């Protein structure tokens, strides 16, 4: 079984592949270390110039009117090329996608064209020191004061906040409401007085941030969607983000698998590795194919209005566990030289980097234990306790 694309989608794949082959140069890969999460301003601008920020957005908002499956094609090809798509998901899926789904016409007019042109970067702030895996327990408050909300609180592990022109922030507007009620979404300017951002550097080599809101005044017209309904608004966004991020990561893992296979085969031909040792690597190939199909299936379901959180959870769980497995298998095959970091390391240091980042993939975007809980409750109908 394989993903069957329409002729138009296959042509789009070839277009993206050709762009990536030219734009993702060896110099760029040395600069980013092959990190698909890296942000390179000129690359982001080049993607925007091709009209690919907001691929599935309506044309009137600067998009191309394509489908979620087209988006999966785009992400997979960019992943295979190790293209630095940092801030793409934050800007396009979380901020832009949420505005398209729940924003008012004036908000769409204000933000979407600038995002599509590459002139506005977005970030999403949900996680807090006491609300990580249980994100709905967030405590950041937004109190109405005339025609503003006054926001106080702290967010942690926020990607791209240091670059963001707009931070989509989940806040509690009604502390007396239930846990999943009373949560709202605000479009907070990245340079708002009282907003501060400081870095957290992870073992994965990726920067995330602490974002502090100290009496930040946000105009009331920056409320996205209806007050108190923010958690419900986010569910669709979570599903699409997990599916598309899976397509991107799986694409990059296919690239690493290919390069690992070449390196391991050379070791076999040199007599330094028994052929039977490649069995686990071949198993990874089968798992990669399955993960790829799961990503496309989830995007197809979204395209047909049938996306559910358990479908997206399968994607996130599968691709992050597979990242760790492929890194572990690669290190087992190549030995300690696989742990040499940087451009002088094996495969340009990408194997060592993946081994570190795999734990980040397992934790970020909803831990894998949370994904298993979603599968148990929503997929299998099991009780919470």
KOLBA-236107 format. One record per residue (C-alpha): residue in three letters; chain; x, y, z. Coordinates in steps of 0.25 Angstrom, whole numbers, m for minus. Layout:
N
+---------+--------+-------+-------+-------+
: residuo : cadena :     x :     y :     z :
+---------+--------+-------+-------+-------+
:     ALA :      A :     X :     Y :     Z :
...
+---------+--------+-------+-------+-------+
***
This chain:
385
+---------+--------+-------+-------+-------+
: residuo : cadena :     x :     y :     z :
+---------+--------+-------+-------+-------+
:     UNK :      A :     0 :     0 :     0 :
:     UNK :      A :     5 :    14 :    m3 :
:     UNK :      A :    m1 :    28 :    m3 :
:     UNK :      A :    m8 :    31 :   m16 :
:     UNK :      A :    m7 :    45 :   m20 :
:     UNK :      A :   m15 :    52 :   m31 :
:     UNK :      A :    m7 :    57 :   m43 :
:     UNK :      A :    m8 :    71 :   m37 :
:     UNK :      A :    m2 :    67 :   m24 :
:     UNK :      A :     9 :    59 :   m30 :
:     UNK :      A :    12 :    71 :   m38 :
:     UNK :      A :    13 :    79 :   m26 :
:     UNK :      A :    22 :    69 :   m19 :
:     UNK :      A :    32 :    70 :   m31 :
:     UNK :      A :    31 :    86 :   m30 :
:     UNK :      A :    34 :    86 :   m15 :
:     UNK :      A :    45 :    75 :   m17 :
:     UNK :      A :    52 :    83 :   m28 :
:     UNK :      A :    51 :    96 :   m19 :
:     UNK :      A :    57 :    89 :    m7 :
:     UNK :      A :    68 :    82 :   m16 :
:     UNK :      A :    73 :    96 :   m20 :
:     UNK :      A :    70 :   104 :    m7 :
:     UNK :      A :    75 :    94 :     3 :
:     UNK :      A :    90 :    96 :     0 :
:     UNK :      A :   101 :    88 :     7 :
:     UNK :      A :   105 :   102 :    13 :
:     UNK :      A :    91 :   103 :    18 :
:     UNK :      A :    92 :    89 :    24 :
:     UNK :      A :   105 :    93 :    31 :
:     UNK :      A :    99 :   105 :    37 :
:     UNK :      A :    87 :    98 :    42 :
:     UNK :      A :    93 :    84 :    45 :
:     UNK :      A :    81 :    78 :    38 :
:     UNK :      A :    72 :    83 :    49 :
:     UNK :      A :    58 :    84 :    43 :
:     UNK :      A :    54 :    93 :    54 :
:     UNK :      A :    64 :   103 :    51 :
:     UNK :      A :    59 :   117 :    47 :
:     UNK :      A :    67 :   124 :    35 :
:     UNK :      A :    60 :   137 :    31 :
:     UNK :      A :    64 :   137 :    16 :
:     UNK :      A :    59 :   122 :    15 :
:     UNK :      A :    46 :   126 :    21 :
:     UNK :      A :    45 :   138 :    12 :
:     UNK :      A :    48 :   129 :     0 :
:     UNK :      A :    36 :   119 :     4 :
:     UNK :      A :    27 :   131 :     5 :
:     UNK :      A :    31 :   136 :    m8 :
:     UNK :      A :    27 :   123 :   m14 :
:     UNK :      A :    13 :   125 :    m7 :
:     UNK :      A :    15 :   113 :     2 :
:     UNK :      A :    12 :   119 :    15 :
:     UNK :      A :    m2 :   116 :    17 :
:     UNK :      A :    m2 :   106 :     6 :
:     UNK :      A :   m16 :   101 :    10 :
:     UNK :      A :   m22 :   115 :    13 :
:     UNK :      A :   m32 :   121 :     4 :
:     UNK :      A :   m26 :   130 :    m7 :
:     UNK :      A :   m33 :   142 :    m2 :
:     UNK :      A :   m24 :   141 :    10 :
:     UNK :      A :   m11 :   139 :     2 :
:     UNK :      A :   m11 :   124 :     2 :
:     UNK :      A :   m12 :   114 :   m10 :
:     UNK :      A :   m26 :   108 :    m6 :
:     UNK :      A :   m19 :    94 :    m5 :
:     UNK :      A :   m23 :    82 :     4 :
:     UNK :      A :   m18 :    76 :    17 :
:     UNK :      A :   m12 :    65 :     8 :
:     UNK :      A :    m5 :    75 :     0 :
:     UNK :      A :     1 :    81 :    13 :
:     UNK :      A :     6 :    67 :    17 :
:     UNK :      A :    13 :    66 :     3 :
:     UNK :      A :    19 :    80 :     6 :
:     UNK :      A :    24 :    76 :    20 :
:     UNK :      A :    29 :    62 :    16 :
:     UNK :      A :    37 :    67 :     4 :
:     UNK :      A :    43 :    79 :    13 :
:     UNK :      A :    46 :    68 :    24 :
:     UNK :      A :    54 :    59 :    14 :
:     UNK :      A :    62 :    71 :     9 :
:     UNK :      A :    65 :    75 :    24 :
:     UNK :      A :    59 :    89 :    21 :
:     UNK :      A :    59 :    99 :    33 :
:     UNK :      A :    44 :   101 :    35 :
:     UNK :      A :    45 :   107 :    49 :
:     UNK :      A :    34 :   117 :    52 :
:     UNK :      A :    26 :   111 :    40 :
:     UNK :      A :    16 :   103 :    49 :
:     UNK :      A :    15 :   114 :    59 :
:     UNK :      A :    12 :   124 :    49 :
:     UNK :      A :     4 :   116 :    39 :
:     UNK :      A :    m4 :   106 :    47 :
:     UNK :      A :    m5 :   111 :    61 :
:     UNK :      A :    m7 :   126 :    59 :
:     UNK :      A :   m11 :   127 :    44 :
:     UNK :      A :   m19 :   114 :    44 :
:     UNK :      A :   m26 :   118 :    57 :
:     UNK :      A :   m30 :   132 :    52 :
:     UNK :      A :   m36 :   126 :    39 :
:     UNK :      A :   m44 :   116 :    47 :
:     UNK :      A :   m49 :   125 :    59 :
:     UNK :      A :   m44 :   139 :    55 :
:     UNK :      A :   m53 :   151 :    52 :
:     UNK :      A :   m52 :   157 :    38 :
:     UNK :      A :   m44 :   169 :    43 :
:     UNK :      A :   m34 :   159 :    49 :
:     UNK :      A :   m32 :   152 :    37 :
:     UNK :      A :   m30 :   164 :    29 :
:     UNK :      A :   m20 :   169 :    39 :
:     UNK :      A :   m11 :   157 :    41 :
:     UNK :      A :   m13 :   147 :    30 :
:     UNK :      A :    m7 :   155 :    18 :
:     UNK :      A :     5 :   158 :    26 :
:     UNK :      A :     8 :   144 :    31 :
:     UNK :      A :     6 :   139 :    17 :
:     UNK :      A :    16 :   149 :    12 :
:     UNK :      A :    26 :   145 :    22 :
:     UNK :      A :    26 :   158 :    29 :
:     UNK :      A :    19 :   153 :    42 :
:     UNK :      A :    24 :   142 :    51 :
:     UNK :      A :    15 :   135 :    61 :
:     UNK :      A :    17 :   126 :    73 :
:     UNK :      A :     8 :   118 :    82 :
:     UNK :      A :     8 :   119 :    98 :
:     UNK :      A :     1 :   109 :   106 :
:     UNK :      A :    10 :   101 :   115 :
:     UNK :      A :    13 :   106 :   129 :
:     UNK :      A :    21 :   102 :   141 :
:     UNK :      A :    10 :    95 :   148 :
:     UNK :      A :     2 :    92 :   135 :
:     UNK :      A :    11 :    83 :   126 :
:     UNK :      A :     4 :    70 :   122 :
:     UNK :      A :    m8 :    75 :   129 :
:     UNK :      A :    m8 :    88 :   120 :
:     UNK :      A :   m23 :    91 :   123 :
:     UNK :      A :   m19 :    94 :   138 :
:     UNK :      A :   m13 :   107 :   133 :
:     UNK :      A :   m13 :   118 :   143 :
:     UNK :      A :    m9 :   130 :   134 :
:     UNK :      A :   m20 :   140 :   136 :
:     UNK :      A :   m27 :   151 :   127 :
:     UNK :      A :   m36 :   160 :   134 :
:     UNK :      A :   m45 :   170 :   126 :
:     UNK :      A :   m42 :   184 :   129 :
:     UNK :      A :   m50 :   193 :   120 :
:     UNK :      A :   m46 :   191 :   105 :
:     UNK :      A :   m34 :   183 :   109 :
:     UNK :      A :   m30 :   170 :   116 :
:     UNK :      A :   m19 :   170 :   127 :
:     UNK :      A :   m11 :   157 :   126 :
:     UNK :      A :    m2 :   152 :   137 :
:     UNK :      A :     5 :   139 :   138 :
:     UNK :      A :    17 :   131 :   132 :
:     UNK :      A :    18 :   121 :   121 :
:     UNK :      A :    30 :   111 :   119 :
:     UNK :      A :    36 :   103 :   108 :
:     UNK :      A :    30 :   113 :    97 :
:     UNK :      A :    37 :   111 :    84 :
:     UNK :      A :    40 :   123 :    75 :
:     UNK :      A :    35 :   134 :    85 :
:     UNK :      A :    48 :   141 :    84 :
:     UNK :      A :    45 :   144 :    69 :
:     UNK :      A :    30 :   145 :    70 :
:     UNK :      A :    22 :   157 :    65 :
:     UNK :      A :     9 :   151 :    71 :
:     UNK :      A :     8 :   140 :    82 :
:     UNK :      A :    m5 :   133 :    82 :
:     UNK :      A :    m7 :   131 :    97 :
:     UNK :      A :   m16 :   122 :   105 :
:     UNK :      A :   m21 :   129 :   117 :
:     UNK :      A :   m32 :   127 :   128 :
:     UNK :      A :   m43 :   138 :   127 :
:     UNK :      A :   m52 :   131 :   137 :
:     UNK :      A :   m45 :   125 :   148 :
:     UNK :      A :   m59 :   120 :   154 :
:     UNK :      A :   m62 :   112 :   142 :
:     UNK :      A :   m58 :    97 :   140 :
:     UNK :      A :   m44 :    93 :   137 :
:     UNK :      A :   m47 :    92 :   122 :
:     UNK :      A :   m56 :   104 :   122 :
:     UNK :      A :   m52 :   118 :   124 :
:     UNK :      A :   m40 :   117 :   115 :
:     UNK :      A :   m39 :   128 :   104 :
:     UNK :      A :   m29 :   131 :    93 :
:     UNK :      A :   m22 :   145 :    92 :
:     UNK :      A :   m13 :   150 :    81 :
:     UNK :      A :    m2 :   157 :    89 :
:     UNK :      A :     8 :   166 :    82 :
:     UNK :      A :    22 :   161 :    83 :
:     UNK :      A :    26 :   174 :    88 :
:     UNK :      A :    15 :   177 :    97 :
:     UNK :      A :    20 :   185 :   110 :
:     UNK :      A :    21 :   176 :   122 :
:     UNK :      A :    24 :   164 :   113 :
:     UNK :      A :    38 :   158 :   115 :
:     UNK :      A :    45 :   146 :   108 :
:     UNK :      A :    57 :   138 :   113 :
:     UNK :      A :    63 :   126 :   107 :
:     UNK :      A :    63 :   112 :   112 :
:     UNK :      A :    74 :   103 :   104 :
:     UNK :      A :    70 :    89 :   104 :
:     UNK :      A :    79 :    76 :   103 :
:     UNK :      A :    73 :    75 :    89 :
:     UNK :      A :    81 :    87 :    85 :
:     UNK :      A :    68 :    95 :    82 :
:     UNK :      A :    64 :   108 :    89 :
:     UNK :      A :    51 :   109 :    96 :
:     UNK :      A :    46 :   120 :   105 :
:     UNK :      A :    40 :   125 :   118 :
:     UNK :      A :    30 :   136 :   115 :
:     UNK :      A :    26 :   145 :   126 :
:     UNK :      A :    13 :   153 :   125 :
:     UNK :      A :    14 :   164 :   136 :
:     UNK :      A :     1 :   173 :   135 :
:     UNK :      A :     1 :   172 :   120 :
:     UNK :      A :   m10 :   180 :   114 :
:     UNK :      A :   m16 :   174 :   102 :
:     UNK :      A :   m27 :   180 :    94 :
:     UNK :      A :   m40 :   173 :    95 :
:     UNK :      A :   m42 :   172 :    80 :
:     UNK :      A :   m30 :   163 :    81 :
:     UNK :      A :   m38 :   152 :    87 :
:     UNK :      A :   m39 :   140 :    77 :
:     UNK :      A :   m52 :   133 :    76 :
:     UNK :      A :   m62 :   133 :    87 :
:     UNK :      A :   m58 :   136 :   102 :
:     UNK :      A :   m57 :   123 :   110 :
:     UNK :      A :   m57 :   114 :    98 :
:     UNK :      A :   m42 :   114 :    95 :
:     UNK :      A :   m39 :   100 :    99 :
:     UNK :      A :   m50 :    95 :    89 :
:     UNK :      A :   m44 :   104 :    79 :
:     UNK :      A :   m30 :    98 :    80 :
:     UNK :      A :   m34 :    83 :    78 :
:     UNK :      A :   m35 :    84 :    63 :
:     UNK :      A :   m22 :    92 :    63 :
:     UNK :      A :   m15 :    81 :    71 :
:     UNK :      A :   m19 :    70 :    62 :
:     UNK :      A :   m14 :    77 :    49 :
:     UNK :      A :    m1 :    81 :    56 :
:     UNK :      A :     2 :    67 :    61 :
:     UNK :      A :    m1 :    61 :    47 :
:     UNK :      A :     7 :    71 :    39 :
:     UNK :      A :    19 :    71 :    49 :
:     UNK :      A :    19 :    56 :    47 :
:     UNK :      A :    20 :    57 :    32 :
:     UNK :      A :    32 :    66 :    34 :
:     UNK :      A :    39 :    58 :    44 :
:     UNK :      A :    37 :    45 :    36 :
:     UNK :      A :    42 :    51 :    24 :
:     UNK :      A :    55 :    55 :    31 :
:     UNK :      A :    56 :    41 :    37 :
:     UNK :      A :    55 :    35 :    23 :
:     UNK :      A :    67 :    43 :    19 :
:     UNK :      A :    75 :    39 :    31 :
:     UNK :      A :    71 :    24 :    29 :
:     UNK :      A :    76 :    25 :    15 :
:     UNK :      A :    89 :    31 :    19 :
:     UNK :      A :    90 :    21 :    30 :
:     UNK :      A :    88 :     9 :    21 :
:     UNK :      A :    99 :    14 :    12 :
:     UNK :      A :   109 :    16 :    23 :
:     UNK :      A :   105 :     2 :    29 :
:     UNK :      A :   106 :    m5 :    16 :
:     UNK :      A :   120 :     1 :    14 :
:     UNK :      A :   123 :    m5 :    27 :
:     UNK :      A :   118 :   m19 :    23 :
:     UNK :      A :   126 :   m18 :    10 :
:     UNK :      A :   139 :   m15 :    18 :
:     UNK :      A :   137 :   m27 :    27 :
:     UNK :      A :   135 :   m19 :    39 :
:     UNK :      A :   120 :   m22 :    41 :
:     UNK :      A :   112 :   m35 :    40 :
:     UNK :      A :   101 :   m34 :    30 :
:     UNK :      A :    91 :   m39 :    40 :
:     UNK :      A :    93 :   m27 :    48 :
:     UNK :      A :    85 :   m19 :    38 :
:     UNK :      A :    72 :   m26 :    42 :
:     UNK :      A :    68 :   m15 :    52 :
:     UNK :      A :    71 :    m4 :    42 :
:     UNK :      A :    62 :   m11 :    32 :
:     UNK :      A :    51 :   m12 :    42 :
:     UNK :      A :    52 :     3 :    44 :
:     UNK :      A :    49 :     4 :    29 :
:     UNK :      A :    36 :    m3 :    31 :
:     UNK :      A :    32 :     6 :    42 :
:     UNK :      A :    36 :    18 :    35 :
:     UNK :      A :    26 :    14 :    24 :
:     UNK :      A :    15 :    12 :    34 :
:     UNK :      A :    18 :    25 :    41 :
:     UNK :      A :    17 :    32 :    27 :
:     UNK :      A :     4 :    25 :    24 :
:     UNK :      A :    m2 :    29 :    37 :
:     UNK :      A :     2 :    44 :    35 :
:     UNK :      A :    m5 :    44 :    21 :
:     UNK :      A :   m17 :    37 :    27 :
:     UNK :      A :   m19 :    47 :    38 :
:     UNK :      A :   m18 :    59 :    28 :
:     UNK :      A :   m28 :    52 :    19 :
:     UNK :      A :   m37 :    50 :    31 :
:     UNK :      A :   m36 :    65 :    34 :
:     UNK :      A :   m38 :    68 :    19 :
:     UNK :      A :   m52 :    61 :    20 :
:     UNK :      A :   m56 :    67 :    33 :
:     UNK :      A :   m53 :    54 :    41 :
:     UNK :      A :   m40 :    57 :    49 :
:     UNK :      A :   m40 :    52 :    63 :
:     UNK :      A :   m30 :    55 :    74 :
:     UNK :      A :   m27 :    40 :    75 :
:     UNK :      A :   m24 :    39 :    61 :
:     UNK :      A :   m14 :    51 :    62 :
:     UNK :      A :    m9 :    44 :    75 :
:     UNK :      A :    m5 :    32 :    67 :
:     UNK :      A :     3 :    40 :    58 :
:     UNK :      A :    11 :    48 :    69 :
:     UNK :      A :    13 :    35 :    77 :
:     UNK :      A :    18 :    27 :    65 :
:     UNK :      A :    28 :    37 :    59 :
:     UNK :      A :    34 :    41 :    73 :
:     UNK :      A :    37 :    27 :    77 :
:     UNK :      A :    42 :    24 :    63 :
:     UNK :      A :    52 :    35 :    64 :
:     UNK :      A :    58 :    29 :    77 :
:     UNK :      A :    58 :    15 :    71 :
:     UNK :      A :    65 :    19 :    58 :
:     UNK :      A :    76 :    27 :    66 :
:     UNK :      A :    78 :    16 :    75 :
:     UNK :      A :    79 :     6 :    64 :
:     UNK :      A :    89 :    15 :    56 :
:     UNK :      A :    98 :    16 :    69 :
:     UNK :      A :    97 :     1 :    71 :
:     UNK :      A :   102 :    m1 :    56 :
:     UNK :      A :   113 :    10 :    55 :
:     UNK :      A :   118 :    10 :    70 :
:     UNK :      A :   124 :    21 :    78 :
:     UNK :      A :   127 :    29 :    65 :
:     UNK :      A :   113 :    32 :    63 :
:     UNK :      A :   113 :    40 :    76 :
:     UNK :      A :   123 :    50 :    70 :
:     UNK :      A :   115 :    64 :    69 :
:     UNK :      A :   116 :    74 :    58 :
:     UNK :      A :   119 :    75 :    44 :
:     UNK :      A :   131 :    66 :    46 :
:     UNK :      A :   123 :    55 :    52 :
:     UNK :      A :   117 :    43 :    45 :
:     UNK :      A :   106 :    47 :    35 :
:     UNK :      A :   110 :    62 :    38 :
:     UNK :      A :   106 :    59 :    53 :
:     UNK :      A :    92 :    57 :    50 :
:     UNK :      A :    91 :    43 :    57 :
:     UNK :      A :    97 :    49 :    70 :
:     UNK :      A :    87 :    61 :    69 :
:     UNK :      A :    75 :    52 :    66 :
:     UNK :      A :    79 :    43 :    79 :
:     UNK :      A :    78 :    56 :    87 :
:     UNK :      A :    66 :    62 :    80 :
:     UNK :      A :    58 :    49 :    81 :
:     UNK :      A :    55 :    51 :    96 :
:     UNK :      A :    50 :    65 :    92 :
:     UNK :      A :    41 :    59 :    81 :
:     UNK :      A :    35 :    50 :    92 :
:     UNK :      A :    32 :    61 :   101 :
:     UNK :      A :    28 :    73 :    93 :
:     UNK :      A :    15 :    75 :    87 :
:     UNK :      A :     8 :    67 :    98 :
:     UNK :      A :    16 :    56 :   104 :
:     UNK :      A :    15 :    42 :    99 :
:     UNK :      A :     8 :    37 :   112 :
:     UNK :      A :    m3 :    48 :   109 :
:     UNK :      A :    m4 :    42 :    95 :
:     UNK :      A :    m6 :    28 :   100 :
:     UNK :      A :   m17 :    34 :   109 :
:     UNK :      A :   m24 :    40 :    98 :
:     UNK :      A :   m23 :    27 :    90 :
:     UNK :      A :   m29 :    19 :   102 :
:     UNK :      A :   m40 :    29 :   105 :
:     UNK :      A :   m44 :    33 :    91 :
:     UNK :      A :   m39 :    22 :    83 :
:     UNK :      A :   m43 :    10 :    92 :
:     UNK :      A :   m54 :    17 :   100 :
:     UNK :      A :   m47 :    13 :   113 :
:     UNK :      A :   m50 :    21 :   126 :
:     UNK :      A :   m40 :    32 :   131 :
:     UNK :      A :   m38 :    24 :   144 :
+---------+--------+-------+-------+-------+
***
